Amino acid sequence: MKSLGSIRRDFAPWNDPNAKPYIQFDKVTKKFGDFTAVN
């Protein structure tokens, strides 16, 4: 098996209040007919 090198096992970005999200969703809406589930 190939070595993956140095792996960080204590990865916990939510413990850092200054950490930025890897993925961010803006202006997302989900509707079911006339009902807005996410706005």
PDB file of N, CA, C and O in Angstrom:
ATOM      1  N   MET A   1       0.842  -1.180   0.000  1.00  0.00           N
ATOM      2  CA  MET A   1       0.000   0.000   0.000  1.00  0.00           C
ATOM      3  C   MET A   1       0.886   1.242   0.000  1.00  0.00           C
ATOM      4  O   MET A   1       1.903   1.289   0.691  1.00  0.00           O
ATOM      5  N   LYS A   2       0.500   2.224  -0.763  1.00  0.00           N
ATOM      6  CA  LYS A   2       1.237   3.471  -0.869  1.00  0.00           C
ATOM      7  C   LYS A   2       1.076   4.317   0.389  1.00  0.00           C
ATOM      8  O   LYS A   2      -0.004   4.367   0.977  1.00  0.00           O
ATOM      9  N   SER A   3       2.133   4.969   0.791  1.00  0.00           N
ATOM     10  CA  SER A   3       2.066   5.856   1.949  1.00  0.00           C
ATOM     11  C   SER A   3       1.354   7.146   1.570  1.00  0.00           C
ATOM     12  O   SER A   3       1.599   7.708   0.502  1.00  0.00           O
ATOM     13  N   LEU A   4       0.485   7.607   2.437  1.00  0.00           N
ATOM     14  CA  LEU A   4      -0.227   8.859   2.205  1.00  0.00           C
ATOM     15  C   LEU A   4       0.515  10.041   2.807  1.00  0.00           C
ATOM     16  O   LEU A   4       0.035  11.174   2.755  1.00  0.00           O
ATOM     17  N   GLY A   5       1.675   9.782   3.374  1.00  0.00           N
ATOM     18  CA  GLY A   5       2.444  10.865   3.979  1.00  0.00           C
ATOM     19  C   GLY A   5       1.881  11.237   5.337  1.00  0.00           C
ATOM     20  O   GLY A   5       1.266  10.417   6.021  1.00  0.00           O
ATOM     21  N   SER A   6       2.097  12.462   5.708  1.00  0.00           N
ATOM     22  CA  SER A   6       1.637  12.943   7.005  1.00  0.00           C
ATOM     23  C   SER A   6       0.136  13.195   6.967  1.00  0.00           C
ATOM     24  O   SER A   6      -0.345  13.990   6.160  1.00  0.00           O
ATOM     25  N   ILE A   7      -0.595  12.524   7.832  1.00  0.00           N
ATOM     26  CA  ILE A   7      -2.048  12.694   7.911  1.00  0.00           C
ATOM     27  C   ILE A   7      -2.381  13.323   9.257  1.00  0.00           C
ATOM     28  O   ILE A   7      -1.928  12.864  10.305  1.00  0.00           O
ATOM     29  N   ARG A   8      -3.161  14.357   9.206  1.00  0.00           N
ATOM     30  CA  ARG A   8      -3.592  15.034  10.424  1.00  0.00           C
ATOM     31  C   ARG A   8      -4.817  14.312  10.974  1.00  0.00           C
ATOM     32  O   ARG A   8      -5.887  14.369  10.367  1.00  0.00           O
ATOM     33  N   ARG A   9      -4.681  13.647  12.093  1.00  0.00           N
ATOM     34  CA  ARG A   9      -5.777  12.866  12.662  1.00  0.00           C
ATOM     35  C   ARG A   9      -6.657  13.681  13.602  1.00  0.00           C
ATOM     36  O   ARG A   9      -7.753  13.244  13.951  1.00  0.00           O
ATOM     37  N   ASP A  10      -6.202  14.842  14.012  1.00  0.00           N
ATOM     38  CA  ASP A  10      -6.978  15.655  14.941  1.00  0.00           C
ATOM     39  C   ASP A  10      -7.637  16.828  14.226  1.00  0.00           C
ATOM     40  O   ASP A  10      -7.719  17.926  14.778  1.00  0.00           O
ATOM     41  N   PHE A  11      -8.102  16.605  13.018  1.00  0.00           N
ATOM     42  CA  PHE A  11      -8.736  17.646  12.208  1.00  0.00           C
ATOM     43  C   PHE A  11     -10.084  18.027  12.804  1.00  0.00           C
ATOM     44  O   PHE A  11     -11.003  17.209  12.821  1.00  0.00           O
ATOM     45  N   ALA A  12     -10.213  19.254  13.291  1.00  0.00           N
ATOM     46  CA  ALA A  12     -11.457  19.734  13.896  1.00  0.00           C
ATOM     47  C   ALA A  12     -11.578  21.236  13.657  1.00  0.00           C
ATOM     48  O   ALA A  12     -11.372  22.021  14.582  1.00  0.00           O
ATOM     49  N   PRO A  13     -11.912  21.656  12.422  1.00  0.00           N
ATOM     50  CA  PRO A  13     -11.960  23.094  12.124  1.00  0.00           C
ATOM     51  C   PRO A  13     -13.029  23.835  12.909  1.00  0.00           C
ATOM     52  O   PRO A  13     -12.935  25.052  13.074  1.00  0.00           O
ATOM     53  N   TRP A  14     -14.053  23.124  13.402  1.00  0.00           N
ATOM     54  CA  TRP A  14     -15.117  23.788  14.153  1.00  0.00           C
ATOM     55  C   TRP A  14     -14.622  24.279  15.514  1.00  0.00           C
ATOM     56  O   TRP A  14     -15.317  25.049  16.176  1.00  0.00           O
ATOM     57  N   ASN A  15     -13.441  23.849  15.938  1.00  0.00           N
ATOM     58  CA  ASN A  15     -12.873  24.340  17.191  1.00  0.00           C
ATOM     59  C   ASN A  15     -12.173  25.678  17.017  1.00  0.00           C
ATOM     60  O   ASN A  15     -11.816  26.322  18.004  1.00  0.00           O
ATOM     61  N   ASP A  16     -11.973  26.103  15.776  1.00  0.00           N
ATOM     62  CA  ASP A  16     -11.321  27.376  15.483  1.00  0.00           C
ATOM     63  C   ASP A  16     -12.376  28.386  15.055  1.00  0.00           C
ATOM     64  O   ASP A  16     -12.940  28.251  13.969  1.00  0.00           O
ATOM     65  N   PRO A  17     -12.662  29.403  15.881  1.00  0.00           N
ATOM     66  CA  PRO A  17     -13.708  30.373  15.525  1.00  0.00           C
ATOM     67  C   PRO A  17     -13.365  31.218  14.300  1.00  0.00           C
ATOM     68  O   PRO A  17     -14.252  31.837  13.713  1.00  0.00           O
ATOM     69  N   ASN A  18     -12.091  31.252  13.907  1.00  0.00           N
ATOM     70  CA  ASN A  18     -11.680  32.030  12.734  1.00  0.00           C
ATOM     71  C   ASN A  18     -11.620  31.202  11.457  1.00  0.00           C
ATOM     72  O   ASN A  18     -11.309  31.733  10.391  1.00  0.00           O
ATOM     73  N   ALA A  19     -11.914  29.908  11.551  1.00  0.00           N
ATOM     74  CA  ALA A  19     -11.859  29.038  10.379  1.00  0.00           C
ATOM     75  C   ALA A  19     -12.979  29.392   9.408  1.00  0.00           C
ATOM     76  O   ALA A  19     -14.098  29.701   9.817  1.00  0.00           O
ATOM     77  N   LYS A  20     -12.663  29.343   8.122  1.00  0.00           N
ATOM     78  CA  LYS A  20     -13.651  29.621   7.082  1.00  0.00           C
ATOM     79  C   LYS A  20     -14.176  28.295   6.540  1.00  0.00           C
ATOM     80  O   LYS A  20     -13.425  27.323   6.471  1.00  0.00           O
ATOM     81  N   PRO A  21     -15.455  28.236   6.155  1.00  0.00           N
ATOM     82  CA  PRO A  21     -16.010  26.982   5.635  1.00  0.00           C
ATOM     83  C   PRO A  21     -15.379  26.603   4.298  1.00  0.00           C
ATOM     84  O   PRO A  21     -14.981  27.472   3.522  1.00  0.00           O
ATOM     85  N   TYR A  22     -15.292  25.302   4.035  1.00  0.00           N
ATOM     86  CA  TYR A  22     -14.786  24.822   2.753  1.00  0.00           C
ATOM     87  C   TYR A  22     -15.820  25.047   1.662  1.00  0.00           C
ATOM     88  O   TYR A  22     -15.472  25.356   0.522  1.00  0.00           O
ATOM     89  N   ILE A  23     -17.084  24.893   2.011  1.00  0.00           N
ATOM     90  CA  ILE A  23     -18.183  25.055   1.058  1.00  0.00           C
ATOM     91  C   ILE A  23     -19.182  26.024   1.659  1.00  0.00           C
ATOM     92  O   ILE A  23     -19.527  25.922   2.837  1.00  0.00           O
ATOM     93  N   GLN A  24     -19.642  26.957   0.858  1.00  0.00           N
ATOM     94  CA  GLN A  24     -20.632  27.924   1.321  1.00  0.00           C
ATOM     95  C   GLN A  24     -21.715  28.040   0.266  1.00  0.00           C
ATOM     96  O   GLN A  24     -21.422  28.180  -0.921  1.00  0.00           O
ATOM     97  N   PHE A  25     -22.966  27.981   0.698  1.00  0.00           N
ATOM     98  CA  PHE A  25     -24.105  28.100  -0.203  1.00  0.00           C
ATOM     99  C   PHE A  25     -24.768  29.447   0.026  1.00  0.00           C
ATOM    100  O   PHE A  25     -25.088  29.797   1.162  1.00  0.00           O
ATOM    101  N   ASP A  26     -24.975  30.200  -1.035  1.00  0.00           N
ATOM    102  CA  ASP A  26     -25.644  31.497  -0.963  1.00  0.00           C
ATOM    103  C   ASP A  26     -26.878  31.481  -1.846  1.00  0.00           C
ATOM    104  O   ASP A  26     -26.884  30.872  -2.916  1.00  0.00           O
ATOM    105  N   LYS A  27     -27.915  32.150  -1.389  1.00  0.00           N
ATOM    106  CA  LYS A  27     -29.139  32.333  -2.171  1.00  0.00           C
ATOM    107  C   LYS A  27     -29.728  31.007  -2.643  1.00  0.00           C
ATOM    108  O   LYS A  27     -30.009  30.835  -3.829  1.00  0.00           O
ATOM    109  N   VAL A  28     -29.914  30.075  -1.718  1.00  0.00           N
ATOM    110  CA  VAL A  28     -30.480  28.762  -2.022  1.00  0.00           C
ATOM    111  C   VAL A  28     -31.920  28.725  -1.522  1.00  0.00           C
ATOM    112  O   VAL A  28     -32.198  29.110  -0.386  1.00  0.00           O
ATOM    113  N   THR A  29     -32.830  28.262  -2.368  1.00  0.00           N
ATOM    114  CA  THR A  29     -34.233  28.125  -1.997  1.00  0.00           C
ATOM    115  C   THR A  29     -34.717  26.742  -2.403  1.00  0.00           C
ATOM    116  O   THR A  29     -34.417  26.270  -3.500  1.00  0.00           O
ATOM    117  N   LYS A  30     -35.465  26.094  -1.517  1.00  0.00           N
ATOM    118  CA  LYS A  30     -36.076  24.802  -1.828  1.00  0.00           C
ATOM    119  C   LYS A  30     -37.550  24.913  -1.525  1.00  0.00           C
ATOM    120  O   LYS A  30     -37.942  25.221  -0.399  1.00  0.00           O
ATOM    121  N   LYS A  31     -38.366  24.663  -2.530  1.00  0.00           N
ATOM    122  CA  LYS A  31     -39.819  24.757  -2.370  1.00  0.00           C
ATOM    123  C   LYS A  31     -40.476  23.421  -2.666  1.00  0.00           C
ATOM    124  O   LYS A  31     -40.008  22.642  -3.497  1.00  0.00           O
ATOM    125  N   PHE A  32     -41.575  23.179  -1.961  1.00  0.00           N
ATOM    126  CA  PHE A  32     -42.448  22.049  -2.218  1.00  0.00           C
ATOM    127  C   PHE A  32     -43.812  22.641  -2.517  1.00  0.00           C
ATOM    128  O   PHE A  32     -44.588  22.912  -1.601  1.00  0.00           O
ATOM    129  N   GLY A  33     -44.108  22.841  -3.777  1.00  0.00           N
ATOM    130  CA  GLY A  33     -45.348  23.522  -4.153  1.00  0.00           C
ATOM    131  C   GLY A  33     -45.279  24.974  -3.724  1.00  0.00           C
ATOM    132  O   GLY A  33     -44.370  25.698  -4.130  1.00  0.00           O
ATOM    133  N   ASP A  34     -46.229  25.409  -2.909  1.00  0.00           N
ATOM    134  CA  ASP A  34     -46.235  26.779  -2.403  1.00  0.00           C
ATOM    135  C   ASP A  34     -45.454  26.921  -1.096  1.00  0.00           C
ATOM    136  O   ASP A  34     -45.239  28.038  -0.624  1.00  0.00           O
ATOM    137  N   PHE A  35     -45.029  25.801  -0.509  1.00  0.00           N
ATOM    138  CA  PHE A  35     -44.327  25.820   0.774  1.00  0.00           C
ATOM    139  C   PHE A  35     -42.832  26.006   0.553  1.00  0.00           C
ATOM    140  O   PHE A  35     -42.215  25.240  -0.187  1.00  0.00           O
ATOM    141  N   THR A  36     -42.245  27.015   1.187  1.00  0.00           N
ATOM    142  CA  THR A  36     -40.801  27.245   1.114  1.00  0.00           C
ATOM    143  C   THR A  36     -40.145  26.546   2.298  1.00  0.00           C
ATOM    144  O   THR A  36     -40.365  26.925   3.448  1.00  0.00           O
ATOM    145  N   ALA A  37     -39.335  25.518   2.015  1.00  0.00           N
ATOM    146  CA  ALA A  37     -38.683  24.748   3.067  1.00  0.00           C
ATOM    147  C   ALA A  37     -37.385  25.417   3.518  1.00  0.00           C
ATOM    148  O   ALA A  37     -37.073  25.425   4.709  1.00  0.00           O
ATOM    149  N   VAL A  38     -36.636  25.970   2.584  1.00  0.00           N
ATOM    150  CA  VAL A  38     -35.362  26.636   2.879  1.00  0.00           C
ATOM    151  C   VAL A  38     -35.347  27.939   2.122  1.00  0.00           C
ATOM    152  O   VAL A  38     -35.636  27.980   0.927  1.00  0.00           O
ATOM    153  N   ASN A  39     -35.008  29.005   2.821  1.00  0.00           N
ATOM    154  CA  ASN A  39     -34.923  30.298   2.156  1.00  0.00           C
ATOM    155  C   ASN A  39     -33.718  31.038   2.653  1.00  0.00           C
ATOM    156  O   ASN A  39     -33.460  32.160   2.217  1.00  0.00           O
TER     157      ASN A  39
END
